[in-house]
């Protein structure tokens, strides 16, 4: 599958810096990374991808990590990118881990943001319920859509994040651009561990939010088995969306990591 991407292109004709490939989390998109991309693109090429059933990428059944990693590999191949630094957040982090295990020669370094290579038990029932209410309610304004989602989701920031996926159709109705049915059908695979076998041998960074419960000290053994060279860093004052909540600290952590490898 050819994925939609934001591709900043090379910095100049003599640029020898490896591209940075960025993968978003569940219900996210490449657009969520635009403020970071503006900074990174000053010194390197950045390619932020919409994973299948997200953003402007095609919709298709199947959300296994092996499938999503192959989508990424195929899309980068079409861009003639053969080696790159790879950053993934949450679900995108599991895609990144899978791709790094499958193609370690292509992944020069791996950065995983607030996810561990383990299965998770938490659910998104209230998220799916909120999104279904929007489908059924056919809102014509974002205020109407927010009111529909509020029946299931109390946190305004979560509703605002979900609303980044709303687009207006030809009849003026706001609809989801994500493949909601495909994501729901593949949800068991999304909360599963990454695919692939063995360990990624290259340099790696695991960033976690200090207020997040997604990556715990109890996961250190699992992380070491998959990313034996990984260093850990905790961003205090950040939750699961650490790149949005502590953007400067996030940028600084990546800069230090790249400078050290």
C-alpha positions in Angstrom: 0.0 0.0 0.0 1.2 3.5 -0.9 0.7 5.7 2.1 0.1 9.4 2.1 3.0 11.4 3.5 4.4 14.8 4.3 7.8 14.9 2.6 9.9 18.0 3.2 12.5 16.9 0.6 16.3 17.2 1.0 17.7 20.3 2.6 20.2 21.0 -0.3 21.9 19.1 -3.1 24.9 18.2 -0.8 22.8 17.0 2.1 24.0 13.6 3.3 21.9 13.5 6.4 19.6 10.5 6.8 15.9 11.2 6.5 13.8 11.1 9.6 10.7 9.0 9.2 7.8 9.7 11.6 4.9 7.5 12.5 1.8 8.7 14.4 -0.4 6.9 17.0 -3.9 5.6 16.9 -6.4 8.1 15.5 -3.5 10.4 14.7 -1.9 11.5 11.4 1.2 13.1 9.9 -0.5 16.5 10.4 -0.1 16.1 14.2 3.6 16.5 13.7 3.7 19.7 11.6 5.2 21.9 14.4 8.0 19.5 15.0 8.5 19.0 11.3 9.1 22.7 10.8 12.1 22.5 13.2 13.5 19.2 11.9 13.3 20.2 8.3 15.8 23.0 8.8 18.6 20.5 9.0 17.3 17.3 7.4 14.7 15.6 5.2 11.5 14.6 7.2 8.9 12.1 5.9 5.8 11.8 8.1 3.4 9.1 7.0 -0.3 8.5 7.5 -0.6 4.8 8.5 -3.3 2.7 6.8 -6.9 3.7 7.7 -5.6 7.1 9.1 -5.2 10.6 7.6 -5.2 10.6 3.9 -4.0 7.1 3.4 -6.1 4.3 1.9 -8.6 2.3 3.9 -8.1 -1.5 4.0 -8.9 -4.4 6.3 -6.2 -5.5 8.6 -4.3 -3.7 11.3 -1.5 -6.2 12.1 1.8 -4.6 12.7 3.5 -6.7 10.0 1.0 -5.3 7.5 1.5 -1.7 8.6 5.3 -2.1 8.6 5.2 -3.4 5.1 3.1 -0.4 4.1 5.8 1.9 5.4 8.6 0.0 3.7 6.8 0.0 0.4 6.1 3.7 0.6 9.7 4.6 1.5 10.9 2.4 -1.3 8.7 4.4 -3.7 10.5 7.5 -2.4 13.9 5.8 -2.9 14.7 6.0 0.8 16.9 3.1 1.7 18.2 4.1 5.2 16.6 6.3 7.7 16.2 7.2 11.4 12.7 6.0 12.6 10.5 7.7 15.1 7.1 6.2 16.2 4.6 7.3 18.8 2.3 4.8 20.6 0.8 2.6 17.9 3.3 4.1 15.5 6.0 3.0 17.9 4.9 -0.6 17.6 5.0 -0.2 13.8 8.5 1.2 14.1 9.7 -1.6 16.3 8.2 -4.2 13.8 9.9 -2.5 10.9 13.2 -2.2 12.7 13.1 -5.9 13.6 12.3 -6.9 10.0 14.7 -4.5 8.2 17.5 -3.6 10.7 19.8 -2.7 7.9 17.4 0.1 6.8 16.8 1.5 10.2 19.9 3.5 11.3 18.3 4.4 14.7 15.0 3.9 16.4 13.1 6.2 18.7 10.0 4.9 20.4 7.7 7.4 22.1 5.6 6.2 25.1 4.8 2.6 24.2 6.4 -0.7 25.2 6.7 -3.8 23.0 4.1 -5.6 25.0 0.3 -6.3 24.6 -2.0 -3.9 26.3 -5.3 -4.5 28.0 -6.7 -1.0 28.0 -9.6 -0.3 25.7 -11.0 2.6 23.7 -14.6 1.8 24.1 -15.6 5.4 24.9 -13.7 6.7 21.9 -15.4 4.3 19.5 -18.8 5.1 21.1 -18.1 8.9 20.6 -17.1 8.4 17.0 -20.1 6.3 16.3 -22.4 9.0 17.7 -20.9 11.4 15.2 -21.5 9.0 12.4 -25.2 8.6 13.4 -25.7 12.3 14.2 -24.4 13.6 10.9 -23.3 17.0 12.4 -23.0 20.1 10.2 -20.7 22.0 12.6 -17.8 21.2 14.8 -19.8 22.4 17.8 -22.4 19.8 17.0 -19.8 17.1 16.6 -18.2 18.0 19.9 -21.6 17.8 21.7 -22.2 14.4 20.2 -18.7 13.2 21.3 -19.2 14.7 24.8 -22.0 12.1 25.5 -19.2 9.5 25.7 -15.9 11.4 26.2 -15.7 13.9 29.1 -12.1 15.2 28.4 -12.2 18.1 26.0 -8.6 17.7 24.9 -9.4 14.1 23.7 -12.4 15.3 21.7 -10.3 18.0 20.1 -7.7 15.4 19.1 -10.4 13.2 17.6 -11.9 16.2 15.8 -8.7 16.6 13.8 -10.0 13.6 11.8 -13.3 15.3 10.8 -13.8 16.4 7.2 -16.8 17.9 5.4 -18.4 15.9 2.6 -20.2 17.3 -0.5 -23.4 17.6 1.5 -21.8 19.7 4.3 -21.8 16.8 6.8 -18.8 16.3 9.0 -17.5 12.7 8.6 -14.5 10.8 9.8 -11.6 10.5 7.4 -10.3 7.5 9.3 -11.3 3.9 8.5 -13.4 3.6 11.6 -14.8 0.1 10.8 -11.4 -1.2 9.8 -9.8 0.1 12.9 -12.5 -1.3 15.1 -12.3 -4.7 13.4 -8.5 -4.7 13.8 -8.4 -3.4 17.4 -7.2 -6.7 18.9 -4.1 -6.5 16.7 -3.6 -2.8 17.6 -3.3 -3.6 21.4 -1.2 -6.7 20.7 2.6 -6.7 20.9 4.6 -5.7 17.8 5.3 -8.3 15.1 8.7 -9.7 14.2 11.3 -11.8 16.0 14.6 -11.2 17.6 16.1 -7.8 18.7 16.9 -4.6 16.8 20.6 -4.3 17.3 21.0 -0.5 16.5 21.0 2.6 18.7 17.6 3.2 20.2 15.8 5.7 22.5 12.7 5.0 24.5 11.0 8.2 25.6 8.2 8.1 28.1 5.9 10.7 29.7 6.4 11.0 33.4 2.6 11.2 33.9 1.9 8.3 31.5 1.3 4.7 32.5 2.0 3.2 29.0 5.7 2.5 29.8 6.5 1.3 33.3 9.7 0.1 35.0 8.1 -3.4 34.8 8.5 -3.2 31.0 12.4 -2.9 31.2 13.0 -6.6 30.5 10.6 -6.6 27.6 12.2 -3.5 26.1 15.7 -5.0 26.6 14.7 -8.1 24.7 13.6 -6.1 21.7 15.9 -3.0 21.9 19.0 -4.1 23.8 20.8 -0.9 23.1 17.9 1.4 24.1 18.4 4.2 26.6 15.4 5.4 28.5 14.4 9.0 29.1 11.4 10.3 31.0 9.9 13.7 30.2 8.5 15.1 33.4 5.2 16.9 33.1 4.1 15.0 30.1 1.5 12.3 29.6 1.0 9.9 26.7 1.1 12.7 24.1 4.5 13.8 25.3 5.5 15.4 22.0 2.5 17.7 22.2 2.6 18.4 25.9 6.4 19.0 26.3 7.5 19.8 22.7 10.8 21.6 23.6 11.9 18.8 25.9 10.9 16.3 23.2 13.0 18.1 20.6 16.0 18.4 23.0 15.8 14.7 23.8 16.0 13.7 20.1 18.8 16.2 19.4 20.9 14.8 22.2 20.2 11.2 21.0 21.2 12.0 17.4 24.3 13.9 18.5 25.5 10.8 20.5 25.1 8.2 17.8 
